[in-house]
């Protein structure tokens, strides 16, 4: 007996939602594959440091040399542990729940994963972190967004350049602002309105690192940020670069005083923030 075709109007929407979830998981696996390739080289550097200082400690009997060797081995081991924990955090199948999250630490952990890639392509990272409350987010998902934006920024500057990351709190709107700003080629005005469309990409194909765009990245980023009751904005000028601003809700209720410390500025280049377009 033949079954009649389903007339449930919700069925197509459910199928689309299922496909979107599967595409998001596929993109996550692709990002993890790229990170594994990047961090494998970093692990080799860490292992060589450990091996060389272990040999130094074995060759020399004086306490000063051995103490130095142990300190270097301990530092390298701690670095390897941080890399491992960050990659495992991305790989875990975490729940979709949101919790108070330290965005400063999240950014630092993400940059640790991309440090070798940024150095290889001569990208100078500048960090300007002002005091902010914890954000009410799913750290795993926001880290995926951040990885996507940072890799895009690196690709926008194939000859090297500056990459600015800013964190601040907007008291008027009671939102946390996270800005990722590159100083690359910029996005033409006619393409800018479509960059968050699914499957749309401004990239012609893989770059020299083998990484290219599927057009899914920024669409997924927008979906993730909006699911956090946040917003994502882009400002771009051809020849001057592109700035993505993420606006995320704080964990504390609106109007509650936050325990904020002094501003923190990490400089690997110019001290002052450049003007962000828009």
Secondary structure per residue as TSV (DSSP state, phi and psi in degrees):
chain	resnum	aa	ss	phi	psi
A	1	X	-	360.0	130.6
A	2	X	-	-80.7	140.0
A	3	X	-	-88.7	133.3
A	4	X	-	-65.9	149.4
A	5	X	-	-65.7	145.7
A	6	X	-	-65.6	133.5
A	7	X	-	-107.9	10.7
A	8	X	-	-66.3	116.2
A	9	X	T	-66.6	-19.1
A	10	X	H	-80.3	-16.5
A	11	X	H	-58.3	-49.0
A	12	X	H	-59.4	-40.4
A	13	X	H	-64.0	-39.0
A	14	X	H	-65.3	-39.3
A	15	X	H	-65.9	-41.5
A	16	X	H	-62.4	-43.2
A	17	X	H	-63.5	-39.6
A	18	X	H	-63.5	-42.6
A	19	X	H	-65.2	-38.4
A	20	X	H	-62.7	-40.0
A	21	X	H	-64.3	-41.5
A	22	X	H	-66.9	-39.6
A	23	X	H	-63.8	-39.0
A	24	X	H	-63.5	-40.9
A	25	X	H	-66.6	-39.4
A	26	X	H	-63.6	-41.1
A	27	X	H	-64.6	-39.2
A	28	X	H	-61.8	-42.2
A	29	X	H	-65.3	-38.0
A	30	X	H	-63.0	-43.9
A	31	X	H	-62.8	-39.8
A	32	X	H	-64.7	-38.8
A	33	X	H	-61.3	-41.7
A	34	X	H	-65.0	-39.2
A	35	X	H	-68.0	-38.3
A	36	X	H	-60.9	-42.0
A	37	X	H	-61.8	-43.4
A	38	X	H	-67.2	-47.4
A	39	X	H	-74.2	-21.6
A	40	X	H	-61.0	-42.4
A	41	X	H	-64.9	-39.5
A	42	X	H	-64.8	-38.1
A	43	X	H	-64.5	-37.8
A	44	X	H	-60.2	-41.3
A	45	X	H	-62.8	-42.3
A	46	X	H	-63.4	-44.0
A	47	X	H	-64.0	-39.9
A	48	X	H	-64.3	-37.5
A	49	X	H	-62.1	-46.6
A	50	X	H	-61.9	-46.4
A	51	X	H	-63.7	-45.2
A	52	X	H	-65.4	-41.1
A	53	X	H	-75.4	-27.9
A	54	X	H	-65.1	-41.9
A	55	X	H	-63.6	-39.8
A	56	X	H	-61.8	-43.1
A	57	X	H	-65.0	-33.6
A	58	X	H	-73.0	-33.0
A	59	X	H	-76.7	-31.3
A	60	X	-	-110.8	134.5
A	61	X	-	-94.4	-14.9
A	62	X	S	-72.3	147.2
A	63	X	H	-62.9	-38.1
A	64	X	H	-62.8	-44.8
A	65	X	H	-66.8	-41.4
A	66	X	H	-66.9	-39.8
A	67	X	H	-62.0	-42.4
A	68	X	H	-62.1	-42.2
A	69	X	H	-62.5	-44.4
A	70	X	H	-63.4	-39.2
A	71	X	H	-63.9	-42.8
A	72	X	H	-67.4	-39.2
A	73	X	H	-64.9	-42.3
A	74	X	H	-64.1	-43.5
A	75	X	H	-63.1	-42.4
A	76	X	H	-65.8	-39.6
A	77	X	H	-64.4	-41.6
A	78	X	H	-64.0	-38.5
A	79	X	H	-64.4	-43.5
A	80	X	H	-61.6	-39.4
A	81	X	H	-64.5	-39.6
A	82	X	H	-65.1	-42.1
A	83	X	H	-61.5	-46.2
A	84	X	H	-60.7	-47.5
A	85	X	H	-63.8	-36.7
A	86	X	H	-69.0	-43.5
A	87	X	H	-65.5	-41.9
A	88	X	H	-64.1	-36.4
A	89	X	H	-61.3	-39.2
A	90	X	H	-69.3	-35.0
A	91	X	H	-78.5	-25.1
A	92	X	S	-64.1	146.4
A	93	X	-	-86.8	76.4
A	94	X	-	-74.6	157.2
A	95	X	-	-69.4	165.3
A	96	X	S	-83.1	3.6
A	97	X	-	-67.0	157.4
A	98	X	-	-114.7	145.8
A	99	X	E	-149.1	162.4
A	100	X	E	-56.9	127.4
A	101	X	E	-134.4	135.7
A	102	X	-	-82.4	103.3
A	103	X	H	-68.9	-30.6
A	104	X	H	-61.1	-47.2
A	105	X	H	-65.8	-37.9
A	106	X	H	-61.6	-41.4
A	107	X	H	-66.7	-43.9
A	108	X	H	-61.2	-42.4
A	109	X	H	-64.2	-38.5
A	110	X	H	-67.5	-42.3
A	111	X	H	-64.7	-31.5
A	112	X	H	-59.6	-39.6
A	113	X	H	-68.0	-30.5
A	114	X	H	-102.3	6.4
A	115	X	H	-58.5	-45.6
A	116	X	H	-64.2	-42.5
A	117	X	H	-64.2	-42.5
A	118	X	H	-63.2	-41.9
A	119	X	H	-65.9	-40.8
A	120	X	H	-60.7	-39.1
A	121	X	T	-99.3	17.6
A	122	X	T	57.6	45.1
A	123	X	E	-97.8	122.2
A	124	X	E	-95.5	113.6
A	125	X	E	-90.0	128.0
A	126	X	E	-115.5	132.7
A	127	X	E	-120.3	127.8
A	128	X	E	-127.1	99.1
A	129	X	E	-110.2	113.8
A	130	X	-	-92.3	164.1
A	131	X	-	-62.1	130.8
A	132	X	-	-138.8	154.0
A	133	X	-	-75.5	168.5
A	134	X	-	-65.5	149.7
A	135	X	E	-96.8	146.6
A	136	X	E	-92.6	91.1
A	137	X	E	-144.3	169.6
A	138	X	-	-92.4	106.4
A	139	X	H	-56.7	-37.9
A	140	X	H	-62.9	-43.3
A	141	X	H	-70.3	-42.1
A	142	X	H	-65.6	-34.0
A	143	X	H	-66.1	-35.5
A	144	X	H	-61.7	-42.3
A	145	X	H	-62.3	-45.4
A	146	X	H	-63.1	-42.6
A	147	X	H	-59.3	-44.4
A	148	X	H	-60.6	-46.6
A	149	X	H	-66.5	-38.8
A	150	X	H	-68.5	-41.5
A	151	X	H	-66.6	-40.5
A	152	X	H	-60.1	-42.0
A	153	X	H	-64.4	-40.8
A	154	X	H	-63.1	-41.8
A	155	X	H	-68.6	-24.9
A	156	X	T	-74.7	-9.8
A	157	X	-	-126.7	68.9
A	158	X	T	-62.1	-22.5
A	159	X	T	-96.5	11.4
A	160	X	-	91.4	170.4
A	161	X	E	155.7	-164.9
A	162	X	E	-99.6	141.3
A	163	X	E	-129.3	120.8
A	164	X	E	-106.7	132.4
A	165	X	E	-121.6	124.9
A	166	X	E	-122.9	141.6
A	167	X	E	-127.7	130.1
A	168	X	E	-155.1	167.0
A	169	X	E	-113.7	128.5
A	170	X	E	-94.6	99.3
A	171	X	T	-66.5	-29.9
A	172	X	T	-65.4	-47.3
A	173	X	T	-92.9	-4.1
A	174	X	T	49.9	52.5
A	175	X	E	-131.0	154.0
A	176	X	E	-94.3	129.4
A	177	X	E	-102.5	125.2
A	178	X	E	-119.7	117.6
A	179	X	E	-113.5	130.5
A	180	X	E	-115.7	115.0
A	181	X	E	-124.5	122.3
A	182	X	E	-107.2	166.7
A	183	X	-	-122.1	47.7
A	184	X	S	-96.4	-148.1
A	185	X	S	-72.2	-23.5
A	186	X	-	81.0	169.5
A	187	X	-	-112.9	127.4
A	188	X	-	-56.6	146.6
A	189	X	H	-59.5	-32.9
A	190	X	H	-74.3	-18.9
A	191	X	H	-97.0	-20.3
A	192	X	H	-57.8	-42.4
A	193	X	T	-65.2	-15.1
A	194	X	T	-105.8	-0.3
A	195	X	T	-67.3	-18.7
A	196	X	T	-94.6	2.9
A	197	X	S	-74.2	141.4
A	198	X	T	-61.7	137.8
A	199	X	T	73.1	-2.0
A	200	X	-	-88.8	137.9
A	201	X	-	-144.7	145.9
A	202	X	S	-94.1	1.8
A	203	X	-	-94.1	139.3
A	204	X	-	-78.2	-22.8
A	205	X	S	163.0	-171.4
A	206	X	-	-59.1	145.3
A	207	X	-	-88.8	-166.3
A	208	X	T	-64.7	-20.1
A	209	X	T	-85.1	-6.1
A	210	X	S	91.2	-0.8
A	211	X	-	-94.6	133.6
A	212	X	-	-138.8	177.1
A	213	X	-	-104.4	147.2
A	214	X	-	-101.2	-9.7
A	215	X	S	87.2	-6.6
A	216	X	-	-85.5	-23.6
A	217	X	H	-56.6	-58.1
A	218	X	H	-71.1	-30.1
A	219	X	H	-62.8	-44.1
A	220	X	H	-66.1	-39.6
A	221	X	H	-58.0	-46.6
A	222	X	H	-60.8	-44.4
A	223	X	H	-60.7	-42.3
A	224	X	H	-64.5	-47.7
A	225	X	H	-64.3	-41.6
A	226	X	H	-67.5	-29.5
A	227	X	H	-69.2	-15.9
A	228	X	T	-94.5	12.1
A	229	X	T	60.5	35.0
A	230	X	-	-115.9	-172.2
A	231	X	E	-140.3	153.2
A	232	X	E	-127.1	133.6
A	233	X	E	-130.2	147.1
A	234	X	E	-125.6	136.9
A	235	X	E	-128.0	132.0
A	236	X	E	-148.4	144.0
A	237	X	E	-132.7	125.7
A	238	X	T	-57.9	129.6
A	239	X	T	87.7	-9.8
A	240	X	T	-120.4	-23.9
A	241	X	E	123.1	-175.3
A	242	X	E	-134.8	141.4
A	243	X	E	-126.5	125.6
A	244	X	E	-104.6	129.9
A	245	X	E	-115.4	122.3
A	246	X	E	-101.1	129.6
A	247	X	E	-112.0	117.1
A	248	X	E	-124.5	147.8
A	249	X	E	-76.9	143.9
A	250	X	B	-75.5	159.3
A	251	X	S	-75.0	-32.6
A	252	X	S	-76.7	152.0
A	253	X	-	-62.2	149.7
A	254	X	T	-58.6	133.5
A	255	X	T	92.2	-10.3
A	256	X	-	-80.2	127.8
A	257	X	-	-60.3	139.0
A	258	X	-	-103.6	146.7
A	259	X	-	-84.6	92.4
A	260	X	-	-108.2	141.5
A	261	X	-	-96.0	-159.6
A	262	X	-	-79.1	153.5
A	263	X	-	-59.3	146.5
A	264	X	E	-119.8	126.8
A	265	X	E	-123.5	123.4
A	266	X	E	-107.0	122.6
A	267	X	-	-119.0	127.1
A	268	X	S	-124.9	25.6
A	269	X	S	-175.0	-130.0
A	270	X	-	-71.0	148.9
A	271	X	S	-78.3	-36.3
A	272	X	S	-95.8	151.7
A	273	X	-	-73.7	134.9
A	274	X	-	-72.4	163.1
A	275	X	-	-73.6	128.3
A	276	X	-	-92.2	130.1
A	277	X	-	-59.6	148.0
A	278	X	-	88.2	360.0
